[in-house]
Amino acid sequence: MYQALYFLAEMDDRDIDWLLASGRRRSIPKNNALIYQNSPPEALYIIIEGAFAIRIKKGDETIEVAQSGSGELLGELSFIDSRHASADVVALEDSMVWAIPWTKLSSKLFLDNSFAAHFYHALAVLVSDRMRTLQSQLDMSKIQSIEVQREEDLSPQVLKRLELVKARLQYLMQQLKTPTHSAF
């Protein structure tokens, strides 16, 4: 429920009206998947009622990493980085979601700067809260090191412009090392 509060707190009335007009109600029977790991997203989902398990497949093993219920969002991460789904999302009971199709939402984000600013800020607040919650649950003493990301693991937006991004990073680092850029 709290996810919806974070999300809706950043949206205005016109944004909410658009979400209502652009989506549709969808029933998901118990044990059916709504989202498949490594598949492109179909929609942004708001859970109206029911519960879902978020499951990650690692080889032959499936790990349930979270559960989501009424008022929570599903499929939102793909709108940030354009990657395929990072987990399966399976109904734990007969459930109902509000589905806003990927194509409609993508077009709205491209054409309406005000909506896009509200939407992405809402997602940033939501993801920030999730990260803080996760950090508070981790036993930091068991973490040896953080794995460095490989280039093939980067988001499509970064990969498309990788050479430019590398050049910008190199330029930025060189500029920061010069004496003219001092601390405050």
Long-range contacts (C-beta under 8 A, 24 or more apart in sequence): 1-69, 1-70, 1-71, 1-72, 2-71, 2-129, 3-68, 3-71, 3-72, 3-73, 3-126, 4-46, 4-71, 4-72, 4-73, 5-71, 6-122, 6-125, 6-126, 6-129, 7-73, 7-122, 7-123, 7-125, 7-126, 8-122, 9-122, 9-125, 10-118, 10-119, 10-121, 10-122, 10-125, 11-118, 11-119, 11-122, 12-114, 12-118, 14-115, 15-115, 15-118, 15-119, 18-108, 18-115, 19-46, 19-98, 19-100, 22-100, 22-101, 22-104, 22-105, 22-108, 23-98, 23-99, 23-100, 23-101, 24-98, 24-99, 25-96, 25-97, 25-98, 25-99, 26-96, 26-97, 26-98, 26-99, 27-94, 27-95, 27-96, 28-52, 28-91, 28-94, 28-95, 28-96, 28-97, 29-91, 29-94, 30-91, 30-92, 30-93, 30-94, 30-95, 31-90, 31-91, 32-90, 32-91, 33-88, 33-89, 33-90, 33-91, 34-74, 34-89, 34-90, 34-91, 34-97, 35-74, 35-75, 35-85, 35-87, 35-88, 35-89, 36-85, 36-88, 37-84, 37-85, 37-86, 37-87, 37-88, 38-84, 38-85, 39-84, 39-85, 40-78, 40-84, 40-85, 40-102, 41-75, 41-78, 41-79, 41-84, 41-85, 41-102, 42-75, 42-99, 42-101, 42-102, 43-75, 43-99, 43-100, 43-101, 43-102, 43-105, 44-73, 44-74, 44-75, 44-76, 44-79, 44-99, 44-100, 44-102, 44-105, 45-73, 45-74, 45-75, 45-97, 45-98, 45-99, 45-100, 46-71, 46-72, 46-73, 46-74, 46-97, 46-98, 46-100, 47-71, 47-72, 47-73, 47-74, 47-95, 47-96, 47-97, 48-95, 48-96, 48-97, 48-98, 49-95, 49-96, 50-91, 50-92, 50-93, 50-94, 50-95, 50-96, 50-97, 51-91, 51-92, 51-93, 51-95, 52-89, 52-90, 52-91, 52-92, 52-95, 53-89, 53-90, 53-92, 54-87, 54-88, 54-89, 55-87, 55-88, 55-89, 55-90, 56-86, 56-87, 56-88, 57-88, 62-88, 67-92, 73-126, 76-123, 76-126, 77-127, 78-102, 79-105, 79-106, 79-109, 79-119, 79-123, 80-120, 80-123, 80-127, 81-155, 81-156, 81-157, 82-155, 82-156, 82-157, 83-155, 83-156
